[in-house]
């Protein structure tokens, strides 16, 4: 069983920076990790993914503004969001993939953290 705790959301001004964190607890090996965003009235969509060996993938709308990182020994993932835009205003969710104790591929979601970009 894995639980996720997200932190770092809040209010930022356009052009500003926020860093979100996602800490996974549970005695298991975390494989893929990702951040999603869900804006009001819109579908949840992936923002960035990172593999266990550190390969990162970003949605087109990120436009080189965000950096996703992970610390495997601590089962923690971060996303550094620079040059924030009002369109980045969303609830951000952490998602991780792992193999459960009964050897099944399993996905776990965090509770979400709200990012508001406004002047």
C-alpha positions in Angstrom: 0.0 0.0 0.0 1.3 3.4 -1.1 0.1 6.8 0.1 1.1 10.1 -1.4 1.4 13.5 0.2 1.7 16.5 -2.0 2.8 20.0 -1.0 3.9 23.3 -2.4 0.8 24.7 -4.0 -0.3 28.2 -3.5 -0.5 31.6 -5.1 2.1 32.8 -7.5 2.3 35.9 -9.8 2.6 35.5 -13.5 6.2 34.9 -14.4 6.8 33.5 -10.9 8.0 30.1 -9.6 6.5 27.4 -7.5 7.9 24.0 -6.6 5.5 21.1 -5.8 6.6 18.0 -3.9 5.1 14.5 -3.8 6.3 12.0 -1.1 5.3 8.4 -1.4 5.2 6.2 1.7 5.1 2.4 1.7 7.7 -0.3 1.5 7.7 -0.7 -2.2 9.6 0.3 -5.3 8.1 3.2 -7.2 8.4 3.0 -10.9 7.0 5.8 -13.1 5.9 9.1 -11.4 4.0 11.9 -13.0 2.2 15.2 -12.4 -1.2 15.9 -13.8 -3.3 19.1 -13.7 -7.0 19.5 -13.7 -8.3 23.0 -14.3 -11.9 24.0 -13.5 -14.2 22.6 -16.2 -11.4 20.7 -17.9 -10.2 17.1 -18.1 -7.2 16.0 -16.0 -4.1 16.0 -18.2 -0.5 15.0 -17.8 2.0 17.7 -17.2 5.2 15.7 -16.9 6.4 12.2 -16.3 9.6 10.8 -15.0 10.9 7.2 -15.2 12.7 5.5 -12.4 16.0 6.0 -14.2 15.3 9.7 -14.6 14.0 10.1 -18.1 11.6 13.0 -18.2 8.8 13.8 -20.6 6.7 16.9 -20.8 3.4 18.0 -22.3 3.7 20.4 -25.2 2.1 23.3 -23.2 4.9 23.2 -20.7 7.2 24.8 -23.3 10.5 24.2 -21.3 9.1 26.1 -18.2 8.9 23.1 -15.8 11.5 20.6 -14.6 10.5 17.3 -13.1 12.9 15.6 -10.7 12.8 12.6 -8.4 14.8 11.3 -5.4 14.5 7.5 -5.5 15.9 6.7 -2.0 13.3 9.1 -0.5 10.5 8.1 -3.0 9.9 11.8 -3.6 9.2 13.7 -6.8 9.3 17.4 -7.4 8.3 19.7 -10.2 9.8 23.2 -10.5 7.4 25.4 -12.3 9.0 28.6 -13.7 7.5 31.4 -15.9 4.1 30.6 -14.5 1.1 31.7 -16.5 -2.5 32.3 -15.5 -3.4 29.2 -17.6 -1.3 27.1 -15.3 -3.9 27.6 -12.6 -5.1 24.1 -11.7 -5.2 21.5 -9.1 -2.0 19.4 -9.5 -2.1 15.7 -8.8 0.8 13.4 -8.2 0.5 9.9 -9.7 2.9 6.9 -9.1 3.1 3.4 -10.5 4.3 0.5 -8.5 4.0 -3.3 -8.2 1.7 -4.3 -5.4 2.4 -7.0 -2.8 0.4 -9.4 -5.0 2.5 -8.5 -8.0 0.0 -6.3 -9.8 0.8 -3.1 -11.6 -0.9 -0.4 -9.5 -1.5 3.3 -9.9 -1.9 5.6 -6.9 -3.0 9.3 -6.9 -2.3 12.1 -4.4 -5.0 14.3 -3.0 -4.1 17.3 -5.2 -2.6 20.6 -4.4 -4.0 23.9 -5.8 -1.9 26.3 -7.8 -3.2 29.7 -8.6 -1.4 32.1 -10.9 -2.7 35.6 -10.6 -1.5 39.2 -10.2 
